Amino acid sequence: MSNQQYRTIRQVFSALATEDGAGVSLKRALGQTDGQRMDPYLMMDVFFSDDPQDYIAGFPDHPHRGFETITYMLEGNMLHEDHVGHRGELKTGGIQWMTAGRGIIHSEMPQQIDGEMRGFQIWLNLPRSEKMKAPSYQNFDAEQLPNISLLEQGQIILIAGSLTLDGDTYTSPVQAQATQPLIADIRLEAHGEVHIPISTGLNALLYLFEGEIEVGGHTLQFDQTAILSDGDMVHLKAGILGGRVMLLAGKPLNEPIVQYGPFVMNSVEEIQQAIDDYNSGKFIS
């Protein structure tokens, strides 16, 4: 491993408590400000609660244009419905991948009235050339995602992209050519270690949501997001209680980003067009 260029932590910030939808309590781990983004990712929200008042209102009908959403459910049950006719239940361990493209109106509503709801929603940008493509939707249950055993060290659930470990290549059913996303849920046992290859040139971050994990001599604390330097490998080592992180990596688009709520385009004029199209009913025509 001596020839590897190991990534280190370049920037650290803490998740910010906020609300979205019809009053869902969550934490924003990425996208709190323009300076806390990581191309091609726009945002990552975290919802962790066993109090129904934090999530029961859900996310009624709302529009999107210009990017993709990835929802990963650790615990709980949500129902997705949209104006194109897609409908899918997102259950424990499953993911929903929605490409808003030129425009979609959808809802995400809890299918439980009590119990724990834990998960993530990630916004992944689309390149200029794909922002106005037809909307689409994919739903994958837990058993459809690669579950990679690290033996006594822990496990990795591969949400998007491909990952090669110890000579074996694992591939998620979700791929995106333009942004080359690599998204993984990495759980390490007490003092567990893993070396994760990440192609040079991809931006990458880690978000710690359980325990403690050391990266390049720096220990990440609960609810911290770490933007990583470039390199082709990251070494993770858990503390005495183990640790669990979300890994997000992707190819930067290096394009202008103009966001107005649920619309993400490349110019103010395109945002105005999105607003006009939505108000005039063109999203559903």
BELMO-V712662 format. One record per residue. RES is the residue in one small letter. PHI is phi in whole degrees, 0 to 359 (none if undefined). PSI is psi in whole degrees, -180 to 180 (* if undefined). D_FIRST is the distance of its C-alpha to the first C-alpha in Angstrom with 2 decimals. Layout:
# BELMO-V712662
((RES PHI PSI D_FIRST) (RES PHI PSI D_FIRST))
This chain:
# BELMO-V712662
((m none 3 0.00) (s 292 -22 3.80) (n 272 -3 5.47) (q 282 147 5.47) (q 260 105 8.88) (y 279 137 9.48) (r 282 146 13.08) (t 238 174 15.60) (i 276 126 19.19) (r 259 -32 21.74) (q 206 140 24.84) (v 230 136 26.12) (f 212 159 29.47) (s 264 150 31.35) (a 297 147 32.92) (l 249 125 36.60) (a 293 135 39.33) (t 203 -175 41.58) (e 228 152 43.72) (d 211 178 43.84) (g 62 -136 45.83) (a 266 20 49.11) (g 120 32 47.90) (v 279 127 44.59) (s 280 130 42.82) (l 207 178 39.14) (k 237 138 36.42) (r 262 108 34.96) (a 269 -15 31.24) (l 208 138 30.92) (g 96 15 33.77) (q 299 -37 35.92) (t 219 170 36.58) (d 300 -30 35.74) (g 282 -8 33.27) (q 244 49 31.44) (r 243 169 30.49) (m 214 102 27.33) (d 308 127 28.06) (p 264 10 28.51) (y 273 139 29.13) (l 258 -35 32.51) (m 197 150 32.84) (m 220 119 31.67) (d 255 146 34.36) (v 238 125 33.98) (f 239 114 36.93) (f 226 103 36.88) (s 199 148 40.34) (d 250 11 42.66) (d 259 113 45.70) (p 305 -29 47.37) (q 295 -19 48.84) (d 280 -22 45.40) (y 224 -11 44.86) (i 297 -28 48.10) (a 289 -24 49.32) (g 64 -158 46.39) (f 233 87 46.02) (p 298 178 49.27) (d 314 128 49.69) (h 205 154 47.90) (p 265 161 46.80) (h 216 153 43.54) (r 208 138 42.89) (g 97 2 39.98) (f 204 -176 36.82) (e 239 149 35.32) (t 243 139 35.20) (i 238 119 32.81) (t 248 125 34.16) (y 241 121 32.13) (m 257 113 34.29) (l 281 -43 32.96) (e 213 134 36.51) (g 124 -171 39.82) (n 210 119 41.73) (m 234 149 42.51) (l 248 126 44.61) (h 259 133 43.92) (e 220 142 46.91) (d 220 171 47.42) (h 287 -12 50.25) (v 277 -13 48.83) (g 108 0 49.41) (h 287 144 45.94) (r 210 130 45.95) (g 201 141 43.23) (e 268 130 42.57) (l 257 112 39.23) (k 247 174 38.68) (t 312 125 36.19) (g 87 -6 32.66) (g 265 170 33.77) (i 228 152 33.22) (q 238 129 35.66) (w 239 111 34.66) (m 243 127 37.57) (t 261 109 37.87) (a 291 -38 40.76) (g 54 -132 41.11) (r 286 -13 44.62) (g 156 131 45.82) (i 214 147 45.88) (i 242 120 47.80) (h 219 168 46.36) (s 229 152 46.58) (e 226 106 44.22) (m 237 136 46.31) (p 301 141 45.58) (q 250 30 46.90) (q 217 152 47.18) (i 250 -6 49.60) (d 202 -177 47.74) (g 90 -176 44.54) (e 271 139 41.03) (m 232 119 39.59) (r 224 135 35.93) (g 176 -173 33.88) (f 225 145 32.59) (q 236 129 33.97) (i 242 135 31.79) (w 256 123 33.33) (l 246 125 31.44) (n 292 156 33.12) (l 251 147 34.44) (p 292 159 34.62) (r 311 -40 38.10) (s 291 -14 38.60) (e 242 -1 38.19) (k 297 -28 39.88) (m 252 22 43.22) (k 281 169 42.20) (a 296 140 43.78) (p 293 151 42.61) (s 210 170 40.84) (y 210 136 39.62) (q 226 142 37.21) (n 229 130 37.10) (f 229 130 34.59) (d 282 166 35.03) (a 306 -41 32.34) (e 289 -11 32.24) (q 272 -9 31.49) (l 262 139 28.12) (p 300 128 24.94) (n 247 105 24.39) (i 262 118 20.90) (s 279 131 20.79) (l 257 25 17.87) (l 56 -130 20.12) (e 287 -5 20.89) (q 277 -30 18.37) (g 148 -149 20.45) (q 205 160 20.99) (i 231 129 20.59) (i 257 119 23.64) (l 269 112 22.91) (i 272 -41 25.84) (a 212 149 25.18) (g 86 -164 22.92) (s 232 151 20.26) (l 215 131 16.92) (t 249 121 14.53) (l 229 129 12.90) (d 51 39 12.01) (g 85 -7 13.75) (d 256 135 16.78) (t 255 129 18.14) (y 246 140 20.53) (t 228 126 23.15) (s 284 154 25.63) (p 292 -11 29.23) (v 257 122 29.08) (q 223 152 27.81) (a 215 113 28.95) (q 296 -43 28.41) (a 293 -40 29.38) (t 254 -10 27.18) (q 46 53 24.32) (p 293 139 24.19) (l 237 113 21.39) (i 232 127 23.01) (a 214 145 21.87) (d 259 112 23.28) (i 247 119 20.56) (r 245 126 22.01) (l 245 138 20.27) (e 287 175 22.27) (a 307 124 22.84) (h 63 14 19.68) (g 292 152 17.68) (e 225 153 14.09) (v 205 145 12.26) (h 250 115 9.37) (i 255 119 11.54) (p 284 133 10.95) (i 226 122 13.81) (s 303 137 14.91) (t 304 139 15.35) (g 98 -16 19.05) (l 275 137 19.68) (n 286 150 21.09) (a 210 148 19.86) (l 216 163 21.30) (l 232 141 21.35) (y 235 122 24.67) (l 268 124 24.98) (f 234 3 27.98) (e 209 140 27.61) (g 65 -145 26.52) (e 222 143 23.88) (i 221 136 20.22) (e 263 134 18.10) (v 230 115 16.00) (g 55 39 14.50) (g 87 -4 17.06) (h 248 131 19.91) (t 267 121 21.66) (l 281 139 23.20) (q 256 166 26.73) (f 307 134 28.86) (d 72 17 29.96) (q 260 141 27.62) (t 253 133 25.95) (a 240 119 22.97) (i 277 131 22.43) (l 262 154 18.85) (s 287 173 17.89) (d 286 165 16.46) (g 155 -175 12.84) (d 239 10 10.87) (m 202 147 9.34) (v 230 135 11.21) (h 254 123 10.73) (l 245 135 14.13) (k 224 125 15.75) (a 276 158 19.42) (g 278 -165 22.27) (i 294 -26 24.89) (l 258 10 26.59) (g 80 -172 23.62) (g 191 161 23.18) (r 214 130 23.48) (v 227 153 22.60) (m 265 131 23.44) (l 253 126 20.79) (l 237 125 22.46) (a 223 153 20.92) (g 188 163 22.96) (k 278 122 23.96) (p 295 142 26.36) (l 273 -27 29.86) (n 55 44 30.95) (e 240 156 34.53) (p 300 144 37.25) (i 240 120 37.51) (v 236 117 41.00) (q 243 138 41.42) (y 226 98 44.66) (g 56 -117 44.15) (p 273 9 43.21) (f 245 130 43.19) (v 230 110 40.25) (m 231 -165 41.13) (n 254 -9 40.67) (s 209 160 44.07) (v 298 -38 46.92) (e 298 -39 49.17) (e 291 -34 46.95) (i 295 -45 46.94) (q 299 -38 50.73) (q 295 -40 50.93) (a 297 -44 48.89) (i 297 -45 51.28) (d 297 -43 54.29) (d 297 -42 53.05) (y 294 -46 52.45) (n 294 -28 55.81) (s 267 3 57.66) (g 83 10 56.24) (k 289 -19 54.24) (f 296 -30 51.19) (i 247 6 53.22) (s 270 * 55.47))
